[in-house]
């Protein structure tokens, strides 16, 4: 389920200034901070980052049907064979269930066990708290991106590391 990139203006010839680089740097800083938070939280629950991402992708899969291994691979942006290994480890840890599609027995559908649901609920609550904490900084950066893409006035950043 890939989504085409939205059309955008030709930015190849747009001159960038220090504020533009600062905005990009601040954004990467916030993303890295969130990813580090996520990694540590998963480890605190005895999961690897990829296992946590897989559980979240299964639980949050769009539509009415559970995902297949191929759909999970796409959501995680990893190769099919790597996803099979990940699913095997999650099944071994009794965190996911595999069931055959009733309409096409070749399709294996993935679901979460009660233990996985419990881990994911606690992890997701802490992640939402962290996103709430980061929201003002992210919003400021995204507002700057909006002004930049509209060609409007640029606003000096306060810096992502500064007091939020």
PATI-952227 format. One record per residue: residue number from 1; residue in one letter; x, y, z of N, C-alpha, C in turn. Coordinates in nm, 4 decimals. Layout:
seq,type,nX,nY,nZ,caX,caY,caZ,cX,cY,cZ
NUM,A,X,Y,Z,X,Y,Z,X,Y,Z
...
! end
This chain:
seq,type,nX,nY,nZ,caX,caY,caZ,cX,cY,cZ
1,X,0.0833,-0.1172,0.0000,0.0000,0.0000,0.0000,0.0883,0.1243,0.0000
2,X,0.1541,0.1474,-0.1071,0.2377,0.2657,-0.1172,0.1539,0.3821,-0.1652
3,X,0.1901,0.4978,-0.1180,0.1193,0.6191,-0.1555,0.2109,0.7036,-0.2410
4,X,0.1596,0.7570,-0.3526,0.2448,0.8420,-0.4358,0.2808,0.9695,-0.3608
5,X,0.3991,1.0176,-0.3886,0.4425,1.1420,-0.3264,0.3579,1.2562,-0.3807
6,X,0.3189,1.3487,-0.2925,0.2403,1.4614,-0.3418,0.3242,1.5465,-0.4368
7,X,0.2551,1.6091,-0.5308,0.3268,1.6965,-0.6224,0.3851,1.8117,-0.5435
8,X,0.5027,1.8550,-0.5834,0.5643,1.9678,-0.5153,0.6369,2.0526,-0.6156
9,X,0.6629,2.1722,-0.5727,0.7319,2.2644,-0.6611,0.8750,2.2180,-0.6834
10,X,0.9333,2.2649,-0.7902,1.0728,2.2327,-0.8180,1.1594,2.3065,-0.7161
11,X,1.2169,2.2315,-0.6233,1.2948,2.2939,-0.5169,1.4442,2.2900,-0.5448
12,X,1.4814,2.2318,-0.6558,1.6234,2.2184,-0.6882,1.6945,2.3540,-0.6934
13,X,1.6237,2.4578,-0.7397,1.6868,2.5881,-0.7588,1.6517,2.6886,-0.6506
14,X,1.5836,2.6437,-0.5445,1.5485,2.7345,-0.4363,1.6696,2.7479,-0.3446
15,X,1.7175,2.8706,-0.3250,1.8332,2.8873,-0.2357,1.7932,2.8605,-0.0906
16,X,1.8755,2.7880,-0.0212,1.8514,2.7566,0.1192,1.9374,2.8474,0.2054
17,X,1.8835,2.8866,0.3176,1.9625,2.9684,0.4095,1.9797,2.8942,0.5421
18,X,2.0454,2.9579,0.6351,2.0751,2.8950,0.7644,1.9475,2.8488,0.8355
19,X,1.8402,2.9265,0.8241,1.7147,2.8892,0.8886,1.6595,2.7587,0.8316
20,X,1.6758,2.7396,0.7007,1.6285,2.6161,0.6387,1.7044,2.4959,0.6935
21,X,1.8348,2.5101,0.7018,1.9151,2.4010,0.7559,1.8835,2.3777,0.9035
22,X,1.8592,2.4844,0.9756,1.8251,2.4733,1.1172,1.6928,2.3985,1.1328
23,X,1.5949,2.4320,1.0489,1.4642,2.3670,1.0535,1.4796,2.2168,1.0289
24,X,1.5552,2.1797,0.9264,1.5765,2.0380,0.8963,1.6523,1.9680,1.0086
25,X,1.7523,2.0350,1.0618,1.8296,1.9786,1.1718,1.7420,1.9583,1.2954
26,X,1.6589,2.0576,1.3261,1.5690,2.0455,1.4410,1.4718,1.9296,1.4222
27,X,1.4194,1.9154,1.3015,1.3255,1.8064,1.2736,1.3929,1.6714,1.2948
28,X,1.5131,1.6550,1.2404,1.5850,1.5283,1.2567,1.6179,1.5029,1.4039
29,X,1.6487,1.6076,1.4768,1.6769,1.5945,1.6194,1.5544,1.5397,1.6929
30,X,1.4375,1.5969,1.6662,1.3153,1.5531,1.7329,1.2822,1.4089,1.6949
31,X,1.2975,1.3758,1.5674,1.2702,1.2383,1.5230,1.3653,1.1410,1.5919
32,X,1.4936,1.1744,1.5951,1.5903,1.0865,1.6621,1.5561,1.0692,1.8096
33,X,1.5175,1.1782,1.8742,1.4811,1.1725,2.0153,1.3623,1.0774,2.0346
34,X,1.2614,1.0905,1.9502,1.1443,1.0041,1.9609,1.1811,0.8583,1.9353
35,X,1.2632,0.8323,1.8338,1.3033,0.6953,1.8034,1.3840,0.6343,1.9183
36,X,1.4695,0.7129,1.9811,1.5470,0.6646,2.0962,1.4537,0.6336,2.2129
37,X,1.3577,0.7227,2.2358,1.2568,0.6985,2.3380,1.1846,0.5666,2.3103
38,X,1.1433,0.5461,2.1858,1.0692,0.4275,2.1458,1.1526,0.3009,2.1648
39,X,1.2784,0.3076,2.1250,1.3687,0.1929,2.1398,1.3830,0.1553,2.2873
40,X,1.4061,0.2544,2.3717,1.4224,0.2288,2.5146,1.2940,0.1724,2.5762
41,X,1.1795,0.2273,2.5362,1.0518,0.1795,2.5893,1.0274,0.0343,2.5491
42,X,1.0550,0.0006,2.4234,1.0375,-0.1374,2.3777,1.1285,-0.2312,2.4574
43,X,1.2534,-0.1914,2.4744,1.3472,-0.2750,2.5500,1.3014,-0.2937,2.6939
44,X,1.2417,-0.1900,2.7520,1.1894,-0.2022,2.8884,1.0784,-0.3068,2.8974
45,X,1.0133,-0.3349,2.7849,0.9073,-0.4360,2.7793,0.9577,-0.5692,2.7241
46,X,1.0885,-0.5814,2.7078,1.1457,-0.7065,2.6599,1.1303,-0.7285,2.5109
47,X,1.1069,-0.6204,2.4366,1.0893,-0.6297,2.2917,1.2005,-0.5563,2.2197
48,X,1.2281,-0.6009,2.0990,1.3163,-0.5223,2.0131,1.2322,-0.4128,1.9484
49,X,1.2992,-0.3143,1.8944,1.2285,-0.2066,1.8243,1.1444,-0.2632,1.7113
50,X,1.2011,-0.3542,1.6346,1.1284,-0.4108,1.5208,1.0086,-0.4933,1.5660
51,X,1.0210,-0.5649,1.6773,0.9066,-0.6397,1.7292,0.7941,-0.5447,1.7690
52,X,0.8298,-0.4363,1.8368,0.7296,-0.3363,1.8739,0.6636,-0.2780,1.7498
53,X,0.7429,-0.2438,1.6506,0.6881,-0.1876,1.5267,0.5941,-0.2867,1.4591
54,X,0.6295,-0.4133,1.4622,0.5441,-0.5159,1.4000,0.4111,-0.5275,1.4736
55,X,0.4156,-0.5313,1.6063,0.2915,-0.5407,1.6832,0.2020,-0.4199,1.6550
56,X,0.2620,-0.3018,1.6511,0.1851,-0.1806,1.6232,0.1283,-0.1824,1.4814
57,X,0.2072,-0.2287,1.3859,0.1602,-0.2353,1.2470,0.0448,-0.3336,1.2327
58,X,0.0497,-0.4439,1.3044,-0.0590,-0.5425,1.2991,-0.1848,-0.4834,1.3627
59,X,-0.1708,-0.4262,1.4805,-0.2858,-0.3699,1.5519,-0.3460,-0.2513,1.4753
60,X,-0.2616,-0.1693,1.4162,-0.3085,-0.0490,1.3487,-0.3294,-0.0649,1.1993
61,X,-0.3298,-0.1881,1.1507,-0.3427,-0.2100,1.0063,-0.4765,-0.1562,0.9570
62,X,-0.4746,-0.0790,0.8487,-0.5996,-0.0206,0.7984,-0.6925,-0.1265,0.7378
63,X,-0.8187,-0.0968,0.7395,-0.9168,-0.1888,0.6815,-0.9749,-0.2817,0.7850
64,X,-1.0567,-0.3729,0.7359,-1.1290,-0.4638,0.8251,-1.0591,-0.5974,0.8462
65,X,-0.9621,-0.6301,0.7614,-0.8968,-0.7602,0.7689,-0.7585,-0.7481,0.8316
66,X,-0.7158,-0.8524,0.9028,-0.5792,-0.8516,0.9568,-0.4778,-0.8588,0.8430
67,X,-0.3558,-0.8133,0.8671,-0.2551,-0.8132,0.7607,-0.1972,-0.9524,0.7348
68,X,-0.1466,-0.9668,0.6143,-0.0680,-1.0849,0.5782,0.0786,-1.0531,0.6048
69,X,0.1633,-1.1523,0.5905,0.3065,-1.1293,0.6073,0.3565,-1.0284,0.5038
70,X,0.3100,-1.0395,0.3801,0.3513,-0.9451,0.2764,0.3094,-0.8028,0.3079
71,X,0.1880,-0.7863,0.3599,0.1414,-0.6522,0.3963,0.2192,-0.5968,0.5153
72,X,0.2526,-0.6843,0.6097,0.3346,-0.6412,0.7224,0.4732,-0.5990,0.6735
73,X,0.5294,-0.6756,0.5811,0.6608,-0.6404,0.5253,0.6575,-0.5005,0.4649
74,X,0.5517,-0.4704,0.3919,0.5418,-0.3375,0.3320,0.5286,-0.2293,0.4383
75,X,0.4471,-0.2540,0.5401,0.4293,-0.1547,0.6461,0.5593,-0.1276,0.7218
76,X,0.6427,-0.2311,0.7350,0.7697,-0.2162,0.8063,0.8843,-0.1770,0.7132
77,X,0.8574,-0.1771,0.5828,0.9586,-0.1441,0.4818,1.0795,-0.2374,0.4936
78,X,1.0491,-0.3679,0.5077,1.1555,-0.4685,0.5116,1.1215,-0.5786,0.4121
79,X,1.2200,-0.6613,0.3819,1.2038,-0.7702,0.2862,1.1101,-0.8775,0.3426
80,X,1.0448,-0.9484,0.2513,0.9495,-1.0533,0.2897,1.0157,-1.1587,0.3782
81,X,1.1346,-1.2054,0.3387,1.1999,-1.3111,0.4175,1.2373,-1.2620,0.5574
82,X,1.2708,-1.1346,0.5710,1.3000,-1.0781,0.7039,1.1735,-1.0728,0.7882
83,X,1.0625,-1.0453,0.7234,0.9337,-1.0407,0.7939,0.8947,-1.1800,0.8416
84,X,0.9192,-1.2823,0.7587,0.8900,-1.4200,0.7987,0.9699,-1.4548,0.9244
85,X,1.0963,-1.4188,0.9270,1.1801,-1.4457,1.0452,1.1280,-1.3710,1.1674
86,X,1.0887,-1.2453,1.1485,1.0345,-1.1660,1.2579,0.9050,-1.2282,1.3104
87,X,0.8166,-1.2671,1.2208,0.6898,-1.3301,1.2589,0.7172,-1.4624,1.3314
88,X,0.8141,-1.5386,1.2848,0.8495,-1.6640,1.3530,0.8925,-1.6369,1.4978
89,X,0.9764,-1.5339,1.5173,1.0224,-1.5013,1.6525,0.9068,-1.4520,1.7403
90,X,0.8168,-1.3718,1.6824,0.7022,-1.3234,1.7583,0.6072,-1.4374,1.7943
91,X,0.5885,-1.5322,1.7034,0.5028,-1.6481,1.7310,0.5666,-1.7357,1.8390
92,X,0.6971,-1.7529,1.8309,0.7701,-1.8319,1.9301,0.7574,-1.7696,2.0689
93,X,0.7551,-1.6354,2.0732,0.7396,-1.5634,2.1998,0.5929,-1.5524,2.2413
94,X,0.5047,-1.6166,2.1664,0.3612,-1.6172,2.1920,0.3014,-1.4765,2.1941
95,X,0.3461,-1.3945,2.0957,0.2957,-1.2582,2.0840,0.2040,-1.2397,1.9631
96,X,0.2131,-1.3294,1.8664,0.1224,-1.3202,1.7524,0.0649,-1.4573,1.7196
97,X,-0.0499,-1.4520,1.6526,-0.1172,-1.5730,1.6061,-0.1229,-1.5688,1.4548
98,X,-0.1034,-1.6833,1.3930,-0.1181,-1.6963,1.2478,-0.2417,-1.7796,1.2211
99,X,-0.3270,-1.7292,1.1348,-0.4448,-1.8057,1.0942,-0.4533,-1.8033,0.9424
100,X,-0.5093,-1.9098,0.8879,-0.5280,-1.9149,0.7433,-0.6567,-1.8428,0.7066
101,X,-0.6506,-1.7663,0.5997,-0.7676,-1.6974,0.5466,-0.8714,-1.8027,0.5082
102,X,-0.9948,-1.7828,0.5504,-1.0997,-1.8812,0.5204,-1.1334,-1.8856,0.3719
103,X,-1.1106,-1.7768,0.3007,-1.1406,-1.7718,0.1579,-1.0239,-1.8179,0.0710
104,X,-0.9024,-1.8018,0.1210,-0.7831,-1.8423,0.0474,-0.6833,-1.8987,0.1471
105,X,-0.6823,-2.0302,0.1611,-0.5996,-2.0967,0.2631,-0.4502,-2.0704,0.2454
106,X,-0.4079,-2.0215,0.1292,-0.2663,-1.9897,0.1087,-0.2263,-1.8631,0.1843
107,X,-0.3232,-1.7772,0.2100,-0.2955,-1.6505,0.2797,-0.2923,-1.6728,0.4303
108,X,-0.1862,-1.6273,0.4943,-0.1735,-1.6361,0.6391,-0.1971,-1.4973,0.6967
109,X,-0.2938,-1.4884,0.7881,-0.3291,-1.3613,0.8505,-0.2667,-1.3542,0.9893
110,X,-0.2295,-1.2344,1.0288,-0.1588,-1.2148,1.1548,-0.2457,-1.1410,1.2557
111,X,-0.2437,-1.1890,1.3775,-0.3166,-1.1237,1.4864,-0.2331,-1.1241,1.6127
112,X,-0.2747,-1.0469,1.7098,-0.2006,-1.0349,1.8351,-0.2604,-1.1239,1.9431
113,X,-0.1734,-1.1747,2.0289,-0.2185,-1.2479,2.1473,-0.2542,-1.1467,2.2562
114,X,-0.3146,-1.1957,2.3633,-0.3476,-1.1098,2.4774,-0.2210,-1.0468,2.5347
115,X,-0.1129,-1.1241,2.5440,0.0131,-1.0710,2.5972,0.0639,-0.9564,2.5098
116,X,0.0557,-0.9728,2.3787,0.0991,-0.8671,2.2874,0.0109,-0.7440,2.3015
117,X,-0.1199,-0.7660,2.3136,-0.2139,-0.6545,2.3313,-0.1778,-0.5750,2.4572
118,X,-0.1432,-0.6453,2.5648,-0.1074,-0.5785,2.6905,0.0210,-0.4974,2.6754
119,X,0.1247,-0.5573,2.6164,0.2500,-0.4850,2.5917,0.2226,-0.3601,2.5079
120,X,0.1488,-0.3802,2.4010,0.1251,-0.2717,2.3057,0.0435,-0.1590,2.3676
121,X,-0.0529,-0.1918,2.4504,-0.1341,-0.0884,2.5151,-0.0471,0.0016,2.6029
122,X,0.0405,-0.0595,2.6820,0.1280,0.0200,2.7693,0.2288,0.1007,2.6872
123,X,0.2880,0.0374,2.5864,0.3841,0.1085,2.5022,0.3178,0.2238,2.4269
124,X,0.2010,0.1994,2.3748,0.1325,0.3027,2.2967,0.0926,0.4209,2.3837
125,X,0.0497,0.3947,2.5068,0.0150,0.5037,2.5976,0.1368,0.5909,2.6251
126,X,0.2511,0.5294,2.6496,0.3718,0.6090,2.6765,0.4182,0.6835,2.5512
127,X,0.3996,0.6225,2.4337,0.4366,0.6911,2.3095,0.3465,0.8112,2.2822
128,X,0.2179,0.7962,2.3113,0.1275,0.9097,2.2931,0.1621,1.0233,2.3892
129,X,0.2005,0.9896,2.5118,0.2450,1.0928,2.6066,0.3685,1.1642,2.5535
130,X,0.4616,1.0883,2.4986,0.5841,1.1491,2.4453,0.5524,1.2369,2.3249
131,X,0.4653,1.1913,2.2369,0.4256,1.2743,2.1228,0.3566,1.4025,2.1695
132,X,0.2755,1.3908,2.2721,0.2101,1.5104,2.3270,0.3153,1.6083,2.3787
133,X,0.4174,1.5556,2.4428,0.5246,1.6406,2.4940,0.6011,1.7082,2.3801
134,X,0.6214,1.6350,2.2706,0.6969,1.6883,2.1566,0.6116,1.7740,2.0626
135,X,0.4806,1.7695,2.0802,0.3895,1.8367,1.9872,0.4227,1.9837,1.9619
136,X,0.4471,2.0661,2.0639,0.4756,2.2073,2.0344,0.5978,2.2255,1.9436
137,X,0.7015,2.1481,1.9677,0.8219,2.1577,1.8851,0.7940,2.1096,1.7438
138,X,0.7268,1.9960,1.7317,0.6927,1.9447,1.5986,0.6023,2.0423,1.5241
139,X,0.5056,2.0987,1.5941,0.4138,2.1924,1.5295,0.4876,2.3155,1.4788
140,X,0.5799,2.3662,1.5590,0.6582,2.4835,1.5184,0.7398,2.4519,1.3922
141,X,0.8011,2.3352,1.3894,0.8809,2.2961,1.2725,0.7907,2.2791,1.1504
142,X,0.6783,2.2107,1.1670,0.5879,2.1890,1.0536,0.5272,2.3202,1.0042
143,X,0.5013,2.4130,1.0949,0.4535,2.5451,1.0524,0.5596,2.6144,0.9675
144,X,0.6856,2.5996,1.0053,0.7945,2.6583,0.9271,0.8025,2.5940,0.7885
145,X,0.7846,2.4633,0.7823,0.7860,2.3935,0.6541,0.6729,2.4473,0.5658
146,X,0.5562,2.4672,0.6254,0.4438,2.5217,0.5505,0.4744,2.6591,0.4942
147,X,0.5333,2.7445,0.5749,0.5697,2.8785,0.5276,0.6761,2.8697,0.4196
148,X,0.7704,2.7782,0.4379,0.8769,2.7630,0.3390,0.8192,2.7175,0.2058
149,X,0.7311,2.6174,0.2104,0.6772,2.5629,0.0860,0.5829,2.6609,0.0167
150,X,0.5232,2.7516,0.0940,0.4352,2.8528,0.0352,0.5131,2.9747,-0.0108
151,X,0.6431,2.9750,0.0171,0.7265,3.0885,-0.0232,0.7084,3.2091,0.0653
152,X,0.6472,3.1891,0.1806,0.6227,3.3005,0.2715,0.7461,3.3354,0.3526
153,X,0.7256,3.4266,0.4459,0.8352,3.4681,0.5326,0.8814,3.3501,0.6162
154,X,1.0074,3.3457,0.6365,1.0636,3.2407,0.7211,1.0685,3.2910,0.8634
155,X,1.0518,3.1983,0.9560,1.0513,3.2320,1.0965,1.1707,3.1654,1.1609
156,X,1.2438,3.2415,1.2406,1.3606,3.1860,1.3093,1.3132,3.0801,1.4086
157,X,1.3837,2.9669,1.4158,1.3457,2.8612,1.5088,1.4013,2.8916,1.6454
158,X,1.3338,2.8348,1.7437,1.3831,2.8439,1.8804,1.4813,2.7311,1.9088
159,X,1.4877,2.6354,1.8166,1.5716,2.5182,1.8375,1.4937,2.4087,1.9045
160,X,1.5075,2.2886,1.8541,1.4320,2.1753,1.9084,1.4761,2.1409,2.0492
161,X,1.6017,2.1689,2.0797,1.6512,2.1335,2.2122,1.6062,2.2332,2.3178
162,X,1.5584,2.3495,2.2735,1.5176,2.4535,2.3666,1.3897,2.4176,2.4386
163,X,1.3576,2.4743,2.5441,1.2599,2.4401,2.6433,1.1182,2.4102,2.6074
164,X,1.0893,2.2918,2.5630,0.9494,2.2472,2.5536,0.9216,2.1460,2.6584
! end
